[in-house]
Amino acid sequence: MAYIKSFKNQNWLLPPSLSDIIPKDHVCLLIESFIDDQDFSSFDIKYSGAGHPAYHPGIILKLLVMGVLDKVRSSRRLARNARENIVYMYLSEKLCPDFRTISDFRKNNPTIVKKAFQHTVTLARSEGMLDLSNLATDGTKLKANASNRKVLSKEELTFLMNFVDDELDEWAKQDSLEDDFFKEIRGNDQLPKSSKKKMQKAVKYYMDKLKEKGELFKLELQDVLSKAEKELIENDLDKVNTTDPESRFMPSKKGKIECSYNPQITTERNGFIIANDVCNKAEDHHQLKPQVNQTKENLKEIPKDTKWSFDNGYLDGANIHFLNGLNIDAYIACQKEKSDKPYDKSNFEYDKGRDEYICPEGKCLVFQREGFDKRKKKNIRLYKGTDCKTCPNHDYCTKKKDGIRTVKMYPFEEEREQMKEKMQTKESKETYKLRKQIVEFVFGDFRENKGLITFLTRSLKTVRTEFNLMSLASNLHKIWRKKLEKIEKIKKDISLEIEKLFVVYVSA
């Protein structure tokens, strides 16, 4: 069988240019031109003065963005690609930054990355690529770069901090310790039984590491534990993760509880990301206002005819009031209007004129007082039944010992009811269906095509920068595809015009 002839040992007649080897329609060319247009004056000020020259921030940013599109997020792999891969060699201008340089840039320059992302929104809009007729906001849970096992309660953390400060050095000086001896650690008897074995293993691990690394390990350990203690106290937590103290336990899509973050995005009809953020709260309803404000900042203004969809996680009276105040045509998923339980609050009618609730039995619940709901952390108005004791069904209506039914009214409840009625219309349901096409597939693209299964960085600040990079790369990729589609359309139109001219010429 004949094979295509290769030229294994043949040298280049002339040294090739990397730009000649890369295809003319490669996405890296857009990345290069886009990042070269960015303003890096803040970086210049930061690194001005005497000292070793720094790598240009544009070079590192190009590598990071290209890495996201190639599913290469590790700083070590990016550093290797800058030495071995033609595209990365071209973007790095034949420099080979160390993996620590790449990692530190991603960690220490959140403003540069955020501004670059905002520029992608501006560029896409100036090119006429944004369809702002429909917007959608959604969140998801992504695992933090933290072990679920390295979680300490307040008692366990206090015990370990005291041990490291006072006794670790003395214990490590002893050549050998039997297992029984670990049971005599001072303060160990103060802990719950479930914590004792955990603390014994931790103490043994710390002793081995101290012998291996010396005093430096103790300083690092004290710093880690003090950061965890600070996070635990400031946020009034029951437990804290020592690997990434700012992460929180959240349920994943598969129902697994693990240390995670909650990234948020707002996208337009074509899937361009207009706003993004990351929080460490499992609930979504607190993230609506930040997403709306960031969208306004990035777009400068929101068109009046824009329809904006949110899922049920954002349903809150305060959120609806906020959107109404901005005259935003919002669509928020609501639960069914009436409950199957006959005496559920949803089956009580509110009479605004008399400021009373009417129960399913036709009895009145009158206003009693204003108060504060500690569980939901909201101000409330409390209404109490007047004829509950004479009602034959009061045992089914309330479990209270006095047999009197009470109902709480939360702020902006009327606007919430108006949203429920709005979402029952056919037009609203059709609008809300578009949300899956607008926003949900973007998270799928992040997971499947860009490898965002777990965050690589730690702490809320650096995780936000990592997610900004993901959003920046996603928008650039969409701009590149739109430009290719435009070029193909122009080629097709030119080809048709040539055919028409040829037909006219032949017929003449």
C-alpha positions in Angstrom: 0.0 0.0 0.0 1.2 3.5 -0.9 1.5 6.1 1.9 1.8 9.9 1.7 5.4 10.8 1.8 6.6 12.5 5.0 9.7 14.7 5.5 10.8 13.7 9.0 14.5 14.9 8.7 14.1 17.8 6.3 14.9 21.2 7.7 12.9 24.4 6.9 14.4 26.3 4.0 13.5 29.5 5.8 12.6 29.9 9.5 8.8 29.8 9.6 6.6 32.4 11.3 4.2 31.1 13.9 1.4 33.2 12.4 1.9 31.5 9.1 1.3 28.1 10.6 -1.9 29.0 12.5 -5.1 29.0 10.4 -6.4 32.4 9.5 -9.8 31.8 11.1 -8.4 30.5 14.4 -10.0 31.9 17.6 -6.6 32.8 19.0 -6.3 35.7 16.5 -9.5 37.3 18.0 -8.2 36.7 21.5 -4.9 38.4 20.6 -6.5 41.5 19.0 -9.1 41.8 21.8 -6.7 41.6 24.7 -4.2 43.9 23.0 -6.9 46.6 23.0 -7.3 46.4 26.8 -6.1 49.1 29.2 -3.4 47.7 31.5 -2.4 51.0 33.1 -3.4 49.8 36.6 -1.0 46.9 36.2 1.8 49.3 35.0 1.4 51.5 38.1 1.4 48.4 40.4 4.7 47.1 38.9 6.5 50.4 38.2 9.8 51.2 39.8 13.0 49.2 40.4 13.1 45.4 40.3 13.0 42.5 37.9 10.8 43.2 34.8 7.4 41.6 34.8 5.6 39.7 32.1 3.1 41.8 30.2 -0.3 41.2 31.7 -1.8 40.7 28.2 0.4 37.7 27.6 -0.8 35.9 30.8 -4.4 36.9 30.1 -4.2 35.5 26.6 -2.9 32.1 27.9 -5.7 31.9 30.5 -8.5 32.7 28.1 -7.2 30.3 25.4 -6.8 27.7 28.1 -10.5 28.0 29.0 -11.6 27.4 25.4 -9.2 24.4 25.1 -10.4 22.9 28.5 -6.9 23.6 29.9 -7.4 25.4 33.2 -4.4 24.2 35.2 -1.5 26.8 35.4 1.0 24.0 35.1 -0.5 22.8 31.8 -0.7 26.3 30.5 3.0 26.8 31.3 3.8 23.6 29.4 1.6 24.6 26.5 3.5 27.9 26.2 6.6 25.8 25.6 5.1 23.1 23.4 1.9 24.2 21.6 2.2 26.5 18.6 -1.0 28.5 19.4 0.1 29.2 23.0 3.7 30.0 21.8 2.1 32.5 19.5 0.0 34.1 22.2 2.8 34.2 24.7 5.1 35.8 22.1 7.6 32.9 22.6 8.0 33.6 26.3 7.7 30.8 28.8 6.1 32.1 32.1 6.4 29.9 35.1 3.2 28.2 36.3 3.4 30.2 39.5 3.4 33.4 37.5 0.2 32.4 35.7 -1.4 31.2 39.0 -0.5 34.4 40.8 -1.8 36.6 38.0 -5.2 34.9 38.1 -5.3 35.3 41.9 -4.0 38.9 42.2 -5.6 40.8 39.3 -9.4 40.5 39.6 -10.0 44.0 38.3 -8.2 43.4 35.0 -10.2 40.3 34.3 -13.5 41.9 35.3 -12.9 44.9 33.0 -12.0 42.6 30.1 -15.3 40.7 30.6 -17.2 43.9 30.6 -15.4 44.9 27.3 -16.7 41.7 25.7 -20.3 42.8 26.4 -19.6 46.3 25.0 -17.9 44.7 21.9 -20.8 42.3 21.2 -23.3 45.1 21.5 -21.4 47.5 19.2 -21.2 44.7 16.6 -25.0 44.2 16.8 -24.7 40.7 18.2 -26.9 41.1 21.3 -30.6 40.4 21.3 -31.9 42.1 24.4 -35.6 41.3 23.8 -35.2 38.5 26.4 -32.9 38.2 29.3 -32.6 35.3 31.8 -30.9 34.9 35.2 -29.9 31.5 36.7 -27.5 30.0 39.3 -26.0 26.6 39.8 -23.9 24.9 42.5 -20.2 24.1 41.7 -17.9 22.2 44.0 -15.2 24.2 45.8 -11.5 23.2 45.8 -11.9 21.9 49.3 -12.2 18.5 50.9 -15.6 17.7 52.6 -13.7 15.9 55.3 -11.6 18.9 56.4 -14.5 20.5 58.3 -14.3 21.5 61.9 -16.8 22.5 64.5 -16.2 25.4 66.8 -15.2 23.1 69.6 -12.8 21.1 67.4 -11.2 24.2 66.0 -10.6 25.7 69.4 -9.1 22.5 70.6 -6.7 22.3 67.6 -5.6 25.9 67.9 -4.8 25.5 71.6 -2.9 22.3 70.9 -0.8 23.9 68.0 0.0 27.0 70.1 0.9 25.2 73.4 1.8 21.5 72.9 2.6 20.6 69.3 6.4 21.3 69.7 6.7 19.2 72.9 4.8 16.2 71.4 6.8 16.3 68.2 10.1 16.1 70.1 9.3 12.6 71.3 10.6 9.9 69.1 7.7 7.5 69.3 4.2 7.6 70.7 1.8 4.7 71.2 -1.8 4.9 70.1 -3.0 4.8 73.7 -1.0 7.9 74.5 -3.1 10.0 72.1 -6.1 9.5 74.3 -4.4 11.6 77.0 -4.2 14.8 74.9 -5.2 17.6 77.2 -8.7 18.9 76.5 -9.6 15.8 74.5 -12.1 14.7 77.1 -14.0 18.0 76.6 -14.9 17.0 73.0 -17.9 14.9 71.9 -17.1 11.2 71.3 -17.5 11.6 67.6 -14.6 14.2 67.6 -12.0 12.3 69.6 -10.7 10.0 66.9 -10.8 12.8 64.4 -8.6 15.0 66.7 -6.2 12.1 67.4 -5.6 11.6 63.7 -5.2 15.4 63.1 -2.6 15.6 66.0 -0.6 12.7 64.6 -0.6 14.2 61.1 0.5 17.6 62.4 3.4 16.0 64.4 4.6 14.2 61.3 4.5 17.3 59.2 6.3 19.4 61.8 9.1 16.9 61.9 9.3 17.0 58.1 9.0 20.7 57.5 10.0 22.3 60.7 8.8 25.6 62.3 7.5 26.9 58.9 4.7 24.3 59.0 3.6 25.4 62.4 3.3 29.0 61.2 1.4 28.0 58.1 -0.9 25.8 60.2 -1.6 28.7 62.7 -2.4 31.0 59.8 -4.9 28.4 58.3 -6.6 27.8 61.6 -6.9 31.5 62.4 -8.5 32.2 59.0 -11.0 29.4 59.6 -11.8 30.8 63.1 -12.3 34.3 61.7 -14.7 33.0 59.0 -16.6 31.0 61.6 -17.0 33.9 64.0 -17.8 36.6 61.5 -20.5 34.5 59.8 -21.9 32.8 62.9 -21.3 29.3 61.4 -21.6 25.9 63.1 -18.8 24.4 61.0 -16.0 25.7 58.8 -13.8 24.1 56.1 -10.1 24.6 56.8 -9.1 24.2 53.2 -11.4 26.9 51.9 -13.1 28.6 54.8 -15.3 30.7 52.5 -17.0 27.7 50.9 -20.3 26.4 52.2 -22.1 23.1 52.2 -24.7 23.1 49.4 -26.7 20.4 47.7 -25.4 19.5 44.2 -27.6 18.7 41.2 -27.2 15.0 42.1 -28.3 15.6 45.6 -24.9 15.3 47.2 -24.0 17.7 50.0 -20.5 19.1 49.5 -18.5 22.3 50.0 -19.5 24.5 47.0 -20.0 28.0 45.6 -23.1 29.4 43.9 -22.2 31.1 40.6 -24.8 33.3 38.9 -25.2 34.5 35.3 -27.5 36.7 33.3 -27.6 36.0 29.5 -29.4 37.5 26.5 -31.3 35.7 23.7 -28.2 34.5 21.9 -26.4 33.2 25.0 -24.0 36.1 25.6 -23.3 36.5 29.3 -24.2 40.1 30.3 -23.5 39.7 34.1 -21.9 37.1 36.3 -21.0 36.7 40.0 -20.2 34.0 42.6 -21.6 33.8 46.1 -21.3 31.4 49.0 -25.0 31.3 49.8 -27.2 28.4 48.7 -30.3 30.6 48.2 -30.7 32.5 44.9 -33.2 35.1 46.0 -30.5 37.4 47.5 -28.7 37.4 44.1 -31.4 39.0 42.0 -30.6 42.6 42.8 -26.8 42.2 42.3 -27.4 40.6 38.9 -29.8 43.4 37.8 -27.5 46.1 39.0 -24.5 44.6 37.2 -26.5 44.1 34.0 -27.4 47.8 34.1 -23.8 48.7 34.7 -22.5 46.6 31.8 -25.3 47.6 29.3 -25.5 51.3 30.5 -29.3 50.9 30.2 -31.8 48.2 29.8 -34.3 48.5 26.8 -37.9 49.2 27.9 -39.3 46.3 26.0 -36.9 43.7 27.5 -38.5 40.6 29.1 -36.5 39.1 32.0 -37.0 35.6 33.3 -36.1 34.1 36.7 -36.7 30.7 38.2 -38.6 30.0 41.4 -35.4 30.4 43.5 -35.6 34.2 43.0 -39.3 34.5 44.1 -39.5 37.0 46.8 -41.8 40.0 47.5 -38.9 42.4 47.9 -37.4 41.3 44.6 -40.7 41.8 42.7 -41.0 45.2 44.3 -37.5 46.1 43.2 -38.1 45.0 39.6 -41.4 46.9 39.5 -39.6 50.0 40.7 -37.3 49.8 37.7 -40.2 49.1 35.3 -38.7 45.8 34.3 -41.1 43.3 32.6 -40.2 40.3 34.9 -41.3 36.7 34.8 -40.6 34.7 37.9 -41.7 31.1 38.3 -44.3 30.7 41.0 -45.8 27.7 42.7 -49.3 26.7 41.9 -51.8 29.4 43.2 -53.9 27.1 45.4 -52.6 24.4 47.7 -54.2 20.9 47.9 -54.4 21.4 51.7 -57.8 23.1 52.3 -56.6 25.3 55.1 -53.3 26.4 53.7 -52.6 30.1 53.7 -52.9 30.2 49.8 -56.6 29.4 50.3 -57.2 32.4 52.5 -58.5 35.6 50.8 -57.1 39.0 51.7 -59.6 41.9 51.9 -57.5 45.0 51.3 -60.2 47.5 52.1 -60.9 46.0 55.5 -57.4 44.8 56.1 -58.6 41.3 57.0 -58.1 37.7 55.9 -61.1 35.5 55.1 -60.6 31.8 55.8 -62.1 29.0 53.6 -65.0 28.8 56.2 -65.8 32.5 55.7 -64.5 33.6 59.1 -62.4 36.7 59.6 -58.8 37.0 60.7 -58.1 40.6 62.0 -54.9 42.5 62.3 -53.1 42.1 65.7 -49.6 43.5 65.5 -46.4 44.0 63.5 -43.4 41.8 64.3 -40.3 40.2 63.0 -39.9 36.6 61.7 -36.5 35.3 62.9 -36.6 32.3 60.6 -37.2 34.3 57.4 -35.6 37.4 58.8 -38.5 39.6 57.6 -40.9 42.1 59.1 -44.4 40.7 59.3 -48.0 41.7 60.0 -49.8 39.2 62.2 -53.6 38.4 61.7 -55.6 36.3 64.2 -58.9 34.5 63.9 -61.9 35.8 65.8 -64.3 32.8 65.7 -61.9 29.9 65.5 -63.1 28.2 68.7 -66.7 27.9 67.5 -65.6 26.6 64.1 -66.1 22.8 63.8 -63.0 22.4 61.6 -60.5 24.4 63.8 -58.6 21.1 64.6 -57.8 20.7 60.9 -56.9 24.4 60.4 -54.4 24.8 63.3 -52.3 22.7 65.6 -52.0 25.5 68.3 -53.1 24.7 71.8 -55.4 27.6 72.0 -57.1 26.5 68.8 -56.9 30.0 67.2 -55.5 30.3 63.6 -52.9 33.0 62.9 -51.6 34.2 59.4 -48.5 36.1 58.7 -48.4 38.8 56.0 -44.9 39.4 54.6 -43.7 42.6 52.9 -44.9 43.2 49.3 -47.2 40.2 49.4 -49.7 42.0 47.1 -47.1 42.3 44.4 -46.2 38.7 44.8 -49.8 37.7 44.2 -49.9 39.9 41.1 -46.8 37.9 39.8 -48.6 34.7 40.4 -51.6 35.8 38.4 -49.3 37.1 35.6 -47.5 33.7 35.4 -50.9 31.9 34.8 -51.4 33.6 31.4 -50.4 31.7 28.2 -48.2 34.6 27.0 -46.1 34.5 30.2 -45.7 30.7 30.1 -44.4 31.0 26.5 -42.0 33.7 27.5 -40.7 31.8 30.5 -40.1 28.7 28.4 -37.4 30.6 26.5 -35.3 30.7 29.8 -34.0 27.1 29.1 -32.7 28.2 25.7 -31.3 31.4 26.9 -29.4 30.6 30.1 -29.5 26.9 31.2 -27.4 25.7 28.2 -24.6 28.1 29.1 -23.9 26.2 32.4 -24.0 23.0 30.4 -21.4 24.4 28.0 -19.2 25.4 31.0 -19.3 21.9 32.4 -19.1 19.8 29.2 -17.0 22.0 26.9 -14.9 24.0 29.3 -14.4 21.5 32.1 -15.9 23.6 34.9 -16.8 20.8 37.2 -14.8 22.1 40.2 -13.3 25.4 40.9 -9.5 25.3 40.9 -8.9 28.4 43.1 -9.9 29.0 46.7 -11.6 31.9 48.5 -14.6 33.9 47.2 -12.4 36.6 45.6 -10.3 34.3 43.5 -13.2 32.0 42.6 -15.0 35.1 41.2 -12.0 35.9 39.1 -11.9 32.3 37.8 -15.6 32.5 36.9 -15.1 35.9 35.2 -12.4 34.3 33.1 -14.9 31.6 32.1 -17.5 34.2 31.1 -14.9 36.3 29.3 -13.8 33.3 27.2 -17.4 32.2 26.5 -18.3 35.6 25.1 -15.2 35.8 23.0 -15.9 32.4 21.5 -19.5 33.5 20.6 -18.2 36.7 19.0 -15.7 34.6 17.0 -18.5 32.2 15.8 -20.7 35.1 14.9 -17.9 36.7 12.8 -17.3 33.4 11.0 -21.0 33.1 10.2 -21.0 36.7 8.9 -18.0 36.0 6.7 -19.6 32.8 5.3 -22.8 34.8 4.5 -20.8 37.4 2.7 -18.9 34.7 0.7 -22.2 33.1 -0.2 -23.8 36.4 -1.3 -20.7 37.2 -3.4 -20.9 33.7 -5.0 -24.6 34.2 -5.9 -23.8 37.6 -7.4 -21.0 36.2 -9.5 -23.4 33.4 -10.7 -26.0 36.0 -11.7 -23.4 38.1 -13.6 -22.2 34.9 -15.4 -25.7 34.0 -16.5 -26.3 37.5 -17.8 -23.0 37.4 -19.7 -23.7 34.0 -21.3 -27.2 35.0 -22.3 -25.9 38.2 -23.9 
